[in-house]
Amino acid sequence: MPVYRYRADFLIADQISDYVDGPIVVGRCGPSIFQDVTADVSSKSDLDQYMHYHGWVFVQEDPDEDPEDKATSDFVRVITHAITLPDLNAGGVGPSVNFDVSSVLPEDARVLRAEVICNEAISGPSIVSALGSLQATTDDEGSMLNGIDLLVPGSKAPPGKNPYTSRGLQQLQLKITLAGSTFTDLTAGDLTVNVYYSRTRL
């Protein structure tokens, strides 16, 4: 049976992560995700109507390549990584913990932008401050983002000390440093790290 590829468009990276795991291909016209459906030819018309109703647009029949294979520097990919309260509590007594952000970046990755969204502010008994910094394991602290206040909710992207773009094969980490409380004693905190990058073919 043939395979039919459909595309859905969304506006927010967090919305996309509700549907798929891992890196997301994002085009100039907005984020896109693809879904391949195997179906009988006789059902194609009904399938199109069903997919259209749910926000999907037919793209191609029997695709012979992954949509990511077409990604060049014209495309942006998004890594969305969650750090929840159980993750924070697992940090123990601290005072600082490095949290890996997803997996190692591709060899040809060029990071364009990063942000930390504090969905729920970090809180705990007697906490005085909760500061974050984003960098690679090979960087000085705060190279990408520096001085992220995690006691206040919202999207945060304070400039880093050395935000260079060529970050192929790097492991990014969010370092969180607490004062006045331990990670084990935290009672609230929910973070999302978004990293936007392109791939320049080597």
PyMOL commands that set and color helices and strands:
alter all, ss='L'
color gray80, all
select helices_A, chain A and resi 13-17+41-53+67-70+85-89
alter helices_A, ss='H'
color red, helices_A
select strands_A, chain A and resi 3-9+24-27+30-38+56-61+76-83+96-100+109-123+129-136+145-149+154-156+172-179+188-199
alter strands_A, ss='S'
color yellow, strands_A
deselect
rebuild
show_as cartoon
